[in-house]
């Protein structure tokens, strides 16, 4: 009996073991079938998907930055060009630990805090697969050292790219402008796809205004890479479209002569061809080194330039707003003639001050003893304030403003550059809107001599001087003379003709003759510094002073007792040759004092350089 029970128990154990083996085999078979089904799905159903992923890991599309268009002057002198420069770039998705990589790179290249900050901004602005500029302008020794160890630093690339340079430096810094590193604000005004692969963009002047033309369109190349991201071979290339080359209206010889004519003083000069609006020279002094911004200026260096008391970054020619002083008197005189307020022959006795009838305040003349009897021609030549006080009181502001506006005062000229301001042409409506106050008769008087609320830019002064030279014909001032059409030929845009200033021929004759006398007559305000030197051509011009602060009625202006920063600005506008004008010039010398003594000789040097010395001063385009 006991043996039978033992045998039964053994049989039951054996049956349970067999059952477990069978269950395990069934589970194993199910797992094998599931794995087989999944493997079949991966190999057949998802084949195309994983093939694409594999290709994407092996192939990469890289942008190719276009070559920026060059900028030349009217005679072919290079103003902004490109030269090969090695630069250090990092592709973030392949770089791994960026902080560790930057620390290692410091063993090979000097990296300032500004370099690192700009790089980090670039990382935030670009996609991970796009290279970000870390350092430009690497020398050959640095490039060689990096090349030896580059395989140990994934994501690091050394690229030879064209980098902007400006062979004539500060002389053209405000006219041509400069390029700098692309930042977030720049990307908001352009299509980021067009700037794939580009690290620089126009920041000011012509470089910014014509950015779309100068930049070009990017190309692309498809490359095969290894597991470390190194390029093995190039599979296909879509070449970039280079930027358009520009020819400017500027004359490099004249520009440099004008800069030297200021003799280190702060100021602005604008010279233009009155017959077509071409800007021949555009100076704002002091200038700055534009290449410092190309390579990436440090915060300390930028702060030094920005905080410089002479304000080298400020474009005085386009953005500076100054009272035009007596340079507007010819415009006021023309308005009075056209409004039949007076005649050219009418004389008044100009003593040393003027009083509005019924008022006690005295409006003083710049010449304490006055000018005696003057008609319009003599009043312009000697710059009699009292004559124009009387004229303004008779005419009134409402009849004065329209013709001043016709000459472009209070409006942007619309030049093809950046930073231009409109100035102020005051009127009853302007004062009511701006200050909520009524217009007073005394304000009409000081407006007639270019003081008070009135503000103009040196560009505006050159513009209205050109209109005086052409007797009312007005052309749009512009810097672009021609552009490459892509086929090796140049396209010359036609001059833009603006609404003319309409006046009777005899009135133009009066103004013209008066401006000639201001320079060449012994009583003219520019006689002593210009006319007495017997120039080889006839100049028509007008001196002016722009007050920096207001004087009390009983206060005298004594330059010798004032700090230089309180001296008047010196002004001169003129055109030559007077009989057949080829150049119109506006000169501003900040805190220069007398327009006749300081600004007029500067204008004479500019005119001489253009009319007499062009051949002697020519810059060989091959040397630029």
C-alpha positions as CSV (number, residue, x, y, z in Angstrom):
1,X,0.0,0.0,0.0
2,X,2.8,2.4,0.8
3,X,4.6,1.5,-2.4
4,X,1.5,2.4,-4.4
5,X,1.1,5.8,-2.8
6,X,4.8,6.6,-3.5
7,X,4.4,5.6,-7.1
8,X,1.3,7.8,-7.5
9,X,3.0,10.8,-6.0
10,X,6.0,10.4,-8.3
11,X,3.6,10.2,-11.3
12,X,1.8,13.4,-10.3
13,X,5.1,15.2,-10.0
14,X,6.2,14.0,-13.4
15,X,2.9,15.2,-15.0
16,X,3.2,18.6,-13.4
17,X,6.8,18.9,-14.7
18,X,5.7,18.0,-18.2
19,X,2.8,20.5,-18.0
20,X,5.2,23.2,-17.0
21,X,7.5,22.4,-19.9
22,X,4.7,22.5,-22.4
23,X,3.5,25.8,-21.0
24,X,7.0,27.3,-21.2
25,X,7.3,26.0,-24.8
26,X,4.0,27.7,-25.7
27,X,5.1,31.0,-24.1
28,X,8.4,30.8,-25.9
29,X,6.7,30.1,-29.2
30,X,4.4,33.1,-28.7
31,X,7.4,35.3,-27.9
32,X,9.3,34.0,-31.0
33,X,6.3,34.6,-33.2
34,X,5.9,38.2,-31.8
35,X,9.5,39.0,-32.3
36,X,9.3,37.6,-35.8
37,X,6.3,39.7,-36.6
38,X,7.9,42.8,-35.3
39,X,11.2,42.1,-37.2
40,X,9.2,41.6,-40.3
41,X,7.5,44.9,-39.8
42,X,10.7,46.7,-39.2
43,X,12.4,45.2,-42.3
44,X,9.5,45.6,-44.7
45,X,6.9,48.0,-43.4
46,X,9.3,50.7,-41.9
47,X,12.1,50.2,-44.4
48,X,11.6,53.5,-46.1
49,X,11.4,55.4,-42.8
50,X,14.6,54.0,-41.4
51,X,16.3,54.4,-44.8
52,X,15.5,58.1,-44.6
53,X,16.8,58.4,-41.1
54,X,20.0,56.7,-42.1
55,X,20.5,59.0,-45.0
56,X,19.8,62.1,-42.8
57,X,22.5,60.9,-40.4
58,X,24.9,60.5,-43.4
59,X,23.9,63.5,-45.5
60,X,23.9,67.2,-44.4
61,X,22.7,70.4,-46.2
62,X,24.9,73.4,-45.4
63,X,24.2,77.0,-46.4
64,X,26.8,78.9,-48.5
65,X,27.0,82.6,-47.7
66,X,27.0,84.9,-50.7
67,X,29.9,87.3,-51.4
68,X,28.8,90.8,-50.5
69,X,28.8,93.4,-53.3
70,X,31.7,95.9,-53.2
71,X,31.2,99.7,-53.1
72,X,33.3,102.1,-55.2
73,X,33.3,105.9,-55.7
74,X,32.4,107.6,-59.0
75,X,35.9,107.1,-60.3
76,X,36.3,103.4,-59.4
77,X,38.1,103.9,-56.1
78,X,37.3,101.1,-53.7
79,X,35.4,102.2,-50.6
80,X,34.2,98.9,-49.2
81,X,35.5,95.5,-50.3
82,X,36.0,91.9,-49.2
83,X,39.1,90.0,-48.4
84,X,39.7,86.4,-47.3
85,X,39.7,86.0,-43.6
86,X,39.9,82.8,-41.5
87,X,37.2,82.6,-38.8
88,X,36.5,80.1,-36.1
89,X,32.9,78.7,-36.1
90,X,31.1,76.1,-34.0
91,X,28.1,74.0,-34.9
92,X,26.3,73.5,-31.6
93,X,24.6,70.1,-32.3
94,X,28.0,68.5,-32.8
95,X,29.9,70.3,-30.2
96,X,28.7,68.6,-27.0
97,X,29.7,70.5,-23.8
98,X,30.0,74.1,-25.1
99,X,31.6,75.5,-21.9
100,X,34.3,72.8,-21.9
101,X,34.9,73.4,-25.6
102,X,35.3,77.1,-25.1
103,X,37.7,76.5,-22.2
104,X,39.8,74.3,-24.5
105,X,39.7,76.8,-27.4
106,X,41.2,79.4,-25.1
107,X,44.5,77.5,-25.3
108,X,44.6,78.2,-29.0
109,X,43.0,81.6,-29.5
110,X,42.4,84.7,-27.4
111,X,38.7,84.9,-26.5
112,X,37.5,88.0,-24.8
113,X,34.3,88.1,-22.7
114,X,32.7,90.1,-25.6
115,X,33.6,87.3,-28.0
116,X,31.9,84.7,-25.8
117,X,28.8,86.9,-25.2
118,X,28.4,87.5,-29.0
119,X,28.8,83.8,-29.6
120,X,26.2,82.9,-27.0
121,X,23.8,85.4,-28.5
122,X,24.4,83.8,-31.9
123,X,23.7,80.3,-30.5
124,X,20.3,81.5,-29.2
125,X,19.5,83.1,-32.6
126,X,20.5,80.3,-34.9
127,X,19.4,76.7,-35.3
128,X,21.6,74.0,-33.8
129,X,22.8,72.7,-37.2
130,X,23.9,76.2,-38.3
131,X,27.5,77.3,-37.6
132,X,27.9,80.2,-35.3
133,X,30.9,82.6,-35.5
134,X,33.1,82.7,-32.5
135,X,36.2,84.6,-33.7
136,X,37.0,86.3,-37.0
137,X,40.3,87.5,-38.4
138,X,42.5,84.5,-37.3
139,X,46.2,84.7,-38.2
140,X,48.0,81.9,-40.0
141,X,49.8,80.7,-36.8
142,X,46.5,80.3,-34.9
143,X,44.9,78.6,-37.9
144,X,47.8,76.1,-38.0
145,X,47.6,75.3,-34.3
146,X,43.9,74.8,-34.5
147,X,44.1,72.6,-37.5
148,X,46.4,70.1,-35.7
149,X,44.0,69.5,-32.9
150,X,40.7,70.1,-34.7
151,X,39.8,66.4,-34.9
152,X,39.7,66.3,-31.1
153,X,37.1,69.1,-30.9
154,X,33.8,68.1,-32.6
155,X,31.8,70.9,-34.0
156,X,34.8,73.2,-34.5
157,X,35.4,74.5,-38.0
158,X,37.9,76.9,-39.5
159,X,36.4,78.6,-42.5
160,X,38.0,81.0,-45.0
161,X,35.3,83.6,-45.7
162,X,35.3,87.0,-47.3
163,X,35.3,89.7,-44.6
164,X,34.4,93.4,-45.1
165,X,37.2,96.0,-45.1
166,X,37.3,99.7,-45.7
167,X,40.5,100.9,-47.2
168,X,39.9,104.6,-46.7
169,X,38.8,104.3,-43.1
170,X,37.2,107.1,-41.1
171,X,37.0,109.5,-44.0
172,X,34.0,107.5,-45.3
173,X,32.7,106.0,-42.0
174,X,29.4,108.0,-42.0
175,X,28.8,108.1,-45.8
176,X,29.4,104.4,-46.5
177,X,28.6,103.1,-43.1
178,X,29.7,99.7,-41.8
179,X,28.7,96.1,-41.4
180,X,28.6,94.2,-38.0
181,X,27.6,90.9,-36.5
182,X,24.0,89.9,-37.0
183,X,21.9,90.3,-33.8
184,X,18.3,89.6,-32.9
185,X,17.1,93.0,-33.9
186,X,18.6,92.5,-37.3
187,X,16.9,89.2,-37.8
188,X,13.5,90.9,-37.1
189,X,13.9,93.1,-40.2
190,X,15.2,90.5,-42.6
191,X,14.3,87.0,-43.8
192,X,16.4,84.7,-41.7
193,X,16.5,82.2,-44.5
194,X,18.3,84.7,-46.7
195,X,21.0,85.1,-44.0
196,X,21.6,81.4,-43.4
197,X,25.4,81.1,-43.3
198,X,25.9,84.8,-43.1
199,X,27.4,86.4,-40.0
200,X,27.4,90.1,-40.9
201,X,24.8,92.7,-42.0
202,X,24.8,96.4,-42.9
203,X,24.4,98.5,-39.8
204,X,24.5,102.1,-41.0
205,X,24.9,104.4,-44.1
206,X,24.9,102.9,-47.6
207,X,25.8,99.5,-46.2
208,X,22.4,99.4,-44.4
209,X,20.2,101.3,-46.8
210,X,21.2,99.0,-49.7
211,X,21.5,95.9,-47.6
212,X,19.1,93.9,-49.8
213,X,21.2,94.6,-52.9
214,X,24.6,94.2,-51.4
215,X,23.9,91.0,-49.5
216,X,23.0,88.6,-52.3
217,X,21.2,85.2,-51.9
218,X,22.7,82.2,-50.1
219,X,23.5,78.9,-51.8
220,X,23.5,75.4,-50.4
221,X,25.6,72.3,-50.7
222,X,24.8,68.7,-49.8
223,X,27.6,66.8,-48.2
224,X,28.3,63.3,-46.8
225,X,29.6,63.2,-43.3
226,X,30.9,60.5,-41.0
227,X,29.8,59.6,-37.5
228,X,31.8,62.5,-36.0
229,X,30.1,65.0,-38.4
230,X,33.3,65.5,-40.6
231,X,32.6,66.1,-44.2
232,X,33.7,63.2,-46.4
233,X,32.6,64.4,-49.8
234,X,30.5,67.0,-51.5
235,X,27.5,65.6,-53.3
236,X,25.8,68.6,-54.9
237,X,26.1,72.4,-54.9
238,X,23.6,75.2,-55.5
239,X,25.9,78.3,-55.8
240,X,25.0,81.5,-54.0
241,X,24.1,84.7,-55.9
242,X,26.7,87.4,-55.1
243,X,25.5,90.8,-53.9
244,X,25.3,93.7,-56.3
245,X,28.3,96.0,-56.8
246,X,27.5,99.7,-56.2
247,X,29.0,102.8,-57.6
248,X,28.4,105.9,-55.5
249,X,28.2,109.5,-56.4
250,X,31.0,110.3,-53.9
251,X,34.3,111.5,-55.2
252,X,37.0,110.0,-53.0
253,X,39.5,112.8,-53.8
254,X,37.0,115.4,-52.8
255,X,35.9,113.5,-49.7
256,X,39.4,113.3,-48.4
257,X,40.2,116.9,-49.2
258,X,37.0,118.0,-47.4
259,X,37.9,116.0,-44.3
260,X,41.4,117.6,-44.2
261,X,39.9,121.0,-44.7
262,X,38.2,120.8,-41.3
263,X,41.7,120.5,-39.8
264,X,40.7,118.3,-37.0
265,X,37.7,120.4,-35.9
266,X,34.2,118.9,-35.3
267,X,31.7,119.6,-38.0
268,X,30.0,118.5,-41.2
269,X,30.4,119.2,-44.9
270,X,28.0,118.2,-47.7
271,X,28.9,118.9,-51.3
272,X,26.6,118.1,-54.2
273,X,26.1,118.6,-57.9
274,X,23.2,121.1,-58.1
275,X,22.4,119.8,-61.7
276,X,21.4,116.3,-60.8
277,X,21.4,115.9,-56.9
278,X,24.5,113.7,-56.8
279,X,26.3,113.9,-53.4
280,X,30.0,114.5,-54.1
281,X,31.2,114.6,-50.5
282,X,29.5,113.8,-47.2
283,X,31.6,114.5,-44.1
284,X,30.8,114.2,-40.4
285,X,33.9,114.8,-38.3
286,X,35.2,113.2,-36.3
287,X,34.7,109.8,-37.9
288,X,35.4,106.3,-36.6
289,X,37.2,103.2,-37.7
290,X,34.5,101.1,-39.3
291,X,36.6,97.9,-39.4
292,X,36.5,97.8,-35.6
293,X,32.8,96.9,-35.8
294,X,33.4,94.3,-38.5
295,X,35.7,92.1,-36.4
296,X,33.6,92.6,-33.3
297,X,34.4,95.5,-31.0
298,X,34.8,94.8,-27.3
299,X,32.4,96.4,-24.8
300,X,35.2,98.5,-23.4
301,X,36.3,99.8,-26.8
302,X,32.7,100.5,-27.8
303,X,32.1,102.4,-24.6
304,X,35.1,104.5,-25.2
305,X,33.9,105.4,-28.7
306,X,30.3,105.9,-27.6
307,X,31.2,108.1,-24.6
308,X,33.8,110.2,-26.4
309,X,32.8,113.8,-25.9
310,X,33.4,114.5,-29.6
311,X,30.7,112.0,-30.5
312,X,32.4,110.2,-33.4
313,X,29.4,107.9,-34.0
314,X,27.0,110.8,-34.5
315,X,26.4,111.6,-38.1
316,X,26.3,115.4,-38.0
317,X,25.6,115.8,-41.7
318,X,22.3,113.9,-41.6
319,X,21.3,113.7,-38.0
320,X,22.7,117.0,-36.6
321,X,20.0,119.7,-36.3
322,X,21.3,123.3,-36.0
323,X,19.8,126.7,-36.3
324,X,20.8,127.7,-39.9
325,X,21.5,131.3,-38.9
326,X,21.9,133.9,-41.7
327,X,22.2,131.2,-44.4
328,X,18.4,131.4,-44.7
329,X,18.3,135.1,-45.3
330,X,18.4,134.7,-49.2
331,X,15.3,132.4,-48.9
332,X,13.5,135.0,-46.7
333,X,14.4,137.8,-49.2
334,X,13.1,135.7,-52.1
335,X,9.8,135.1,-50.2
336,X,9.5,138.9,-49.6
337,X,10.0,139.7,-53.3
338,X,7.5,137.1,-54.4
339,X,5.0,138.2,-51.8
340,X,5.5,141.8,-53.0
341,X,6.3,142.9,-49.5
342,X,9.3,144.9,-50.7
343,X,11.4,145.6,-53.7
344,X,15.1,144.9,-54.2
345,X,15.8,148.7,-54.4
346,X,14.0,149.7,-51.2
347,X,16.4,151.0,-48.6
348,X,16.1,151.2,-44.8
349,X,18.5,152.7,-42.2
350,X,19.8,149.6,-40.3
351,X,21.0,150.8,-36.9
352,X,22.2,148.4,-34.3
353,X,18.8,147.2,-33.2
354,X,15.2,146.9,-34.2
355,X,12.0,147.5,-32.3
356,X,8.5,146.3,-33.2
357,X,6.3,149.3,-33.2
358,X,4.6,149.7,-29.8
359,X,7.0,147.3,-28.1
360,X,10.0,148.1,-25.9
361,X,12.2,145.0,-26.6
362,X,15.2,145.6,-28.8
363,X,16.2,142.9,-31.3
364,X,19.9,143.5,-31.8
365,X,22.0,143.3,-34.9
366,X,25.1,141.1,-34.8
367,X,27.0,144.4,-35.6
368,X,26.5,146.7,-32.6
369,X,26.8,149.9,-34.6
370,X,24.5,148.6,-37.4
371,X,25.1,148.9,-41.2
372,X,23.6,152.2,-42.1
373,X,21.5,152.5,-45.3
374,X,21.0,149.1,-47.0
375,X,19.0,147.8,-49.8
376,X,18.3,144.0,-50.3
377,X,21.5,143.2,-52.1
378,X,23.7,145.0,-49.5
379,X,21.6,143.6,-46.7
380,X,22.4,140.0,-47.8
381,X,26.0,140.8,-48.5
382,X,26.7,142.3,-45.1
383,X,24.1,140.1,-43.4
384,X,22.1,142.9,-41.8
385,X,19.8,141.4,-39.1
386,X,17.9,144.6,-38.7
387,X,17.0,144.7,-42.4
388,X,15.5,141.2,-42.1
389,X,13.8,141.9,-38.8
390,X,12.0,144.7,-40.6
391,X,11.2,142.5,-43.6
392,X,9.9,139.7,-41.4
393,X,7.7,142.0,-39.4
394,X,6.1,143.4,-42.6
395,X,5.7,140.0,-44.2
396,X,4.6,137.9,-41.3
397,X,5.2,134.3,-40.5
398,X,2.3,133.0,-42.6
399,X,3.7,134.4,-45.8
400,X,7.3,133.4,-45.0
401,X,6.8,129.7,-44.2
402,X,5.4,128.5,-47.6
403,X,8.5,129.4,-49.6
404,X,10.9,128.1,-46.9
405,X,8.9,124.9,-47.0
406,X,9.3,124.8,-50.8
407,X,13.0,124.8,-50.3
408,X,12.7,121.7,-48.2
409,X,13.0,123.1,-44.7
410,X,11.3,121.1,-42.0
411,X,11.2,117.9,-44.2
412,X,13.5,115.0,-44.6
413,X,15.4,115.3,-47.9
414,X,15.0,111.5,-48.4
415,X,18.6,110.7,-49.1
416,X,19.5,107.0,-49.6
417,X,21.2,106.6,-46.2
418,X,20.2,106.1,-42.6
419,X,19.6,108.4,-39.7
420,X,18.4,111.5,-41.5
421,X,16.3,114.0,-39.4
422,X,13.8,116.5,-40.6
423,X,14.7,119.6,-38.7
424,X,12.1,122.2,-37.7
425,X,10.3,124.8,-39.8
426,X,8.3,126.7,-37.1
427,X,4.9,128.2,-37.8
428,X,1.8,129.1,-35.9
429,X,0.3,125.6,-36.4
430,X,3.6,123.9,-35.5
431,X,3.9,125.9,-32.2
432,X,0.3,125.3,-31.3
433,X,0.7,121.6,-31.9
434,X,4.1,121.3,-30.2
435,X,3.8,123.6,-27.3
436,X,0.1,124.5,-27.1
437,X,1.0,128.2,-27.3
438,X,0.2,131.1,-29.6
439,X,2.8,132.6,-32.0
440,X,4.4,135.9,-31.0
441,X,5.5,138.7,-33.5
442,X,9.1,138.6,-32.1
443,X,9.4,134.9,-33.0
444,X,8.8,135.9,-36.7
445,X,11.8,138.2,-36.5
446,X,14.2,135.7,-35.1
447,X,12.9,133.0,-37.6
448,X,13.9,135.4,-40.4
449,X,17.5,135.2,-39.3
450,X,17.5,131.4,-38.8
451,X,17.3,131.4,-35.0
452,X,14.7,130.5,-32.5
453,X,12.9,127.3,-33.1
454,X,14.2,126.8,-36.6
455,X,16.5,123.8,-37.1
456,X,18.2,122.3,-40.2
457,X,20.7,119.6,-41.0
458,X,23.8,120.3,-43.1
459,X,22.3,118.1,-45.8
460,X,19.2,120.4,-45.9
461,X,21.5,123.5,-46.1
462,X,23.3,121.9,-49.1
463,X,20.0,121.0,-50.7
464,X,18.5,124.5,-50.5
465,X,21.8,126.0,-51.7
466,X,21.7,123.7,-54.8
467,X,18.1,125.0,-55.4
468,X,19.5,128.6,-55.2
469,X,22.2,127.7,-57.7
470,X,19.7,126.3,-60.2
471,X,17.2,129.1,-59.7
472,X,14.6,126.8,-58.2
473,X,15.2,123.5,-60.0
474,X,15.3,120.8,-57.4
475,X,16.8,117.3,-57.7
476,X,16.6,114.5,-55.2
477,X,20.0,114.3,-53.3
478,X,21.3,110.8,-53.6
479,X,24.4,108.6,-53.1
480,X,23.8,105.8,-55.6
481,X,25.2,106.6,-59.0
482,X,25.1,103.2,-60.7
483,X,24.8,99.4,-59.9
484,X,26.0,96.3,-61.6
485,X,23.1,94.6,-63.5
486,X,24.7,91.2,-63.1
487,X,25.9,91.0,-66.7
488,X,29.0,93.1,-66.3
489,X,27.2,96.4,-67.3
490,X,26.2,99.3,-65.1
491,X,22.7,100.7,-64.7
492,X,22.4,104.4,-64.0
493,X,19.2,105.4,-62.3
494,X,17.8,108.7,-63.7
495,X,17.8,111.7,-61.3
496,X,14.6,112.3,-59.5
497,X,13.2,115.8,-60.2
498,X,11.2,117.4,-57.4
499,X,8.8,120.2,-57.3
500,X,10.6,123.4,-58.2
501,X,10.7,126.7,-56.3
502,X,8.9,129.1,-58.6
503,X,10.0,132.7,-58.6
504,X,10.3,135.6,-61.1
505,X,13.6,135.6,-63.1
506,X,14.4,139.1,-61.9
507,X,14.0,138.0,-58.3
508,X,16.4,135.1,-58.8
509,X,18.9,137.6,-60.4
510,X,18.7,139.7,-57.2
511,X,19.4,136.8,-54.9
512,X,22.2,135.5,-57.1
513,X,24.0,138.9,-57.4
514,X,23.7,139.4,-53.7
515,X,25.3,136.1,-52.9
516,X,28.2,136.9,-55.3
517,X,28.7,140.2,-53.5
518,X,28.7,138.5,-50.1
519,X,32.0,136.8,-51.2
520,X,33.6,139.1,-53.8
521,X,32.5,142.7,-52.7
522,X,34.6,144.4,-50.1
523,X,31.7,144.8,-47.8
524,X,30.7,141.2,-48.0
525,X,31.0,139.0,-44.9
526,X,33.2,136.4,-46.8
527,X,35.4,139.0,-48.5
528,X,38.2,139.0,-45.9
529,X,38.7,135.2,-45.8
530,X,37.8,134.3,-49.4
531,X,37.0,137.1,-51.8
532,X,40.2,139.0,-50.9
533,X,42.3,136.0,-51.9
534,X,41.1,136.4,-55.6
535,X,39.9,132.9,-56.3
536,X,40.2,131.7,-59.9
537,X,36.4,131.3,-60.2
538,X,33.4,133.2,-58.9
539,X,31.7,132.0,-55.7
540,X,28.1,132.8,-54.7
541,X,27.7,132.2,-51.0
542,X,26.3,133.2,-47.6
543,X,27.9,133.1,-44.2
544,X,26.1,132.4,-41.0
545,X,26.5,131.8,-37.3
546,X,24.3,129.3,-35.3
547,X,23.8,130.4,-31.7
548,X,24.5,127.7,-29.0
549,X,22.7,129.7,-26.3
550,X,20.5,132.7,-26.1
551,X,21.7,136.1,-25.0
552,X,19.8,138.5,-22.8
553,X,18.7,141.8,-24.3
554,X,21.5,143.7,-22.6
555,X,24.1,140.9,-22.9
556,X,27.0,141.0,-25.3
557,X,28.5,138.0,-27.1
558,X,32.2,138.0,-26.4
559,X,33.9,134.9,-27.7
560,X,37.1,135.5,-25.7
561,X,35.2,135.3,-22.4
562,X,33.3,132.1,-23.3
563,X,34.2,128.4,-23.0
564,X,34.8,126.9,-26.4
565,X,31.7,124.7,-26.0
566,X,29.6,127.9,-25.9
567,X,30.9,129.5,-29.1
568,X,28.6,129.9,-32.0
569,X,28.7,127.3,-34.7
570,X,30.2,128.6,-37.9
571,X,28.3,128.2,-41.2
572,X,28.8,128.8,-44.9
573,X,26.7,127.8,-47.9
574,X,27.7,128.5,-51.5
575,X,28.0,127.4,-55.1
576,X,30.5,127.7,-57.9
577,X,31.3,128.7,-60.5
578,X,28.5,131.3,-59.9
579,X,27.8,131.7,-63.6
580,X,27.5,127.9,-64.3
581,X,27.3,126.1,-61.0
582,X,28.9,122.7,-60.8
583,X,29.1,122.3,-57.0
584,X,27.0,123.4,-54.1
585,X,28.5,123.2,-50.6
586,X,27.3,123.5,-47.0
587,X,29.9,123.7,-44.2
588,X,29.2,123.5,-40.5
589,X,32.1,123.9,-38.0
590,X,30.8,123.2,-34.4
591,X,31.8,126.0,-32.0
592,X,33.9,127.6,-34.8
593,X,32.6,131.1,-34.1
594,X,32.5,133.2,-37.2
595,X,31.1,131.8,-40.4
596,X,33.0,134.2,-42.6
597,X,36.3,133.7,-40.8
598,X,36.1,129.9,-40.2
599,X,33.5,128.1,-42.4
600,X,34.0,130.1,-45.6
601,X,37.7,129.2,-46.0
602,X,36.8,125.5,-45.5
603,X,34.2,125.7,-48.3
604,X,36.8,127.4,-50.5
605,X,39.2,124.5,-50.0
606,X,36.4,122.1,-51.0
607,X,35.6,124.0,-54.1
608,X,39.2,124.3,-55.1
609,X,39.7,120.6,-54.7
610,X,36.8,119.9,-57.0
611,X,37.2,122.7,-59.6
612,X,41.0,123.1,-59.7
613,X,42.9,120.3,-58.0
614,X,41.1,117.2,-59.1
615,X,43.8,115.9,-61.3
616,X,46.6,116.5,-58.7
617,X,44.7,114.8,-55.9
618,X,43.4,111.8,-57.9
619,X,43.5,108.4,-56.1
620,X,44.5,105.5,-58.4
621,X,41.7,102.9,-58.3
622,X,44.3,100.2,-58.5
623,X,46.0,101.5,-55.3
624,X,42.8,101.5,-53.3
